[in-house]
Amino acid sequence: MAHERSSERLHGFLQRLEALEAKIASFTRSWTKVEKDEIGRELRALHNSLADYETVLSRELTLESFVRDIPVPAYVFHWGNRKLIASNDHFEELLGYQGGEAKQLSLEDLRPPEDVPLMLEGLSTTSTDGELERRYRRKDGKLLRVRLKYSRMSHSLLPPSHACLVVVTETEALG
């Protein structure tokens, strides 16, 4: 939803810019004072529209807001250092965390110690998208079997494919 609103604003901005460029290109004689004033007003309005668009876009398209709006447990991690970048309340609740605690974790913290070597091997050989079943460790130490889908994604603050979205599709308590 937020992405659609941002796309509509960008589309409107680009249409206005194209119209102004066409107007400027249509002048075949010297500009009158009135024409210069009109173009100046339109350029200022476009500048303000672009500034408004950039503000809205930076607010709406953050990883945190994106993940927060996913209706099932989900998180994003940095593929290189394996640290969580963002997680939603559903994910924190599933693992017994609250108030953003999960953002302080790495993938290693989410897994039983004996599963970490397999996880690290999987990260080095895994494709960019897929489904897995793994064990996760709750804050209280209890284990869960988690079925998840993952997908590498792009984000303006990270090198290409360094963010990975993980969505939990099923869980089962173990032991």
N, C-alpha and C positions, 0 to 999 in steps of 0.2 A: 504494500500500500504506500509506504513512504517513498519507495523507489519510483512508483508510478507518478506520484505528485512531483517528485524532483525531475523526472523525465519530461513531464508536461511543462514545467517551468522552463527547463532548458530549451525545449522545442519553441516555446513562445518567445524566449530571448533571441534565439537564432533567426526566427521569422522576422522579428523587428530589426535585427541587424542587417539581414538581407534586403529588407525594404529600404533602409537608410542607405545602404551601399548602392542600390539601384537609383535612388534619388540623386545621390552625389554624382554617379556616373552619367545621369541624364543631363546634367548641366553642360552646355556647350559654350556658354558665354561667361563673362565675369559674374561673380556672385554679388547680389545686392546685399545691403545691410540686413534687410528683412530675411533673406534667404540664409545668410550667415547666422543670424540670431536663431532662426528655426532649427537649423542643423545643430547649433550649439545646445539648444534645449533638448533635442532628441538624443544627442550624444550623452548629455548628463543623465537623462532618464534611463538610457541603456546602461550606463555605468552603475547607477543605483540599482537597477534590476539585476545586473550581474552580481553586485555585492550582496544583495538579498538572496539570490540563488545560492551563492557560495556559502553563506551562513546557514541556510536551510539544509543544504547538502551535507555540510560538515556535521550538523546535528543529527540528521536523519540516517545517514549511511555509515555510522560507526559500527564496528564489529559488535560492540556491546549491545546496541539497540537491535541490531539484526538478530543476534542470538537470543536476546531477551524475548523477542516476539515469537520464537518457535514454540509451539504448544506441547512439545515433549522434551525430555531431558536432552540437552545438547551443549556442546562446548567447541571452542576453536583453540587449537594449539599451534605453536610455531614449530614447523617441521625440523628446523635446524637445532634448536636448543631444547625442544620438547616441553617448553613451559606453556601453561595455559594462558591464553590471551583474554578469553572471555568465556563465561558460562552463564546459563540461565538458572533461575530459581528451582526449576524442576530437577536439574542435574544436581544442584547443591543439596536439595531435599533428599534425593535418591541416595546420596552418599553420606548424609548426616552433617553436612556443612551448612553454614548460614552467613548472611551478611557479606558476601563476596570473598569468603575464606578460600574458596576453590581457586581463585585467581593467583594465589600464592603457591600453587602446587605445580608439579611437573608430572609427566606421564608415569614416571617411576613411582611417584607417591600414590598414584591411583591403583597400582597393581601389587599383588603379593610379591615379596622379594624373589621367590623362586621362579616367577613368571617374567621377570625383567629381561633376562638374556634372550628369551624367545621374542619378546616384544621388540628389543633393539635389532635383532636379526630381521624381524618382519619389516621394520621401518626402512631398512636398507634395501629390501627386495620388493616391497609392496608397490603395486601400481597406484595411479593417482585417484582411482575410485574403486570402491568395493564394499563388501560386507564381511564381517568377522564375528566370531563368538569368542569372548575372552572373559577372564575372571577379573573383577574389580574389587578393591578393598575399600570398605566404608571407613569413616573416621573412627568408629568404635572397634574396628578390626574385623568385623564380620565380612564374609565374602559373598559376592553376588556373581552369578553367571549373567553376562550382558551380551546381547546381540546388538550389533551396531552397524550403521552405514557411515562411510567416510568419503570425503571428497576434498582434494586439494583445491584451493581457491586463490584468487588474486586479491590483493588489498593494496591500496595506494601507499601505505606505510611500510610495506614489506617487499622484499624481492619476489619476483614471480614464483608461484607455487610454494611459498614458504609458510602459508597458512593452510590449515586443514580443518574442515568442519566435520564434527563427529555427532551423529544423531543416534540416540539409544532407541531401539525399536522394541526390545523385549528385555525383561529382567526376571531372574529367579534367585531366591535366597538359597545359599548353600550351607549345609551343616546346621 
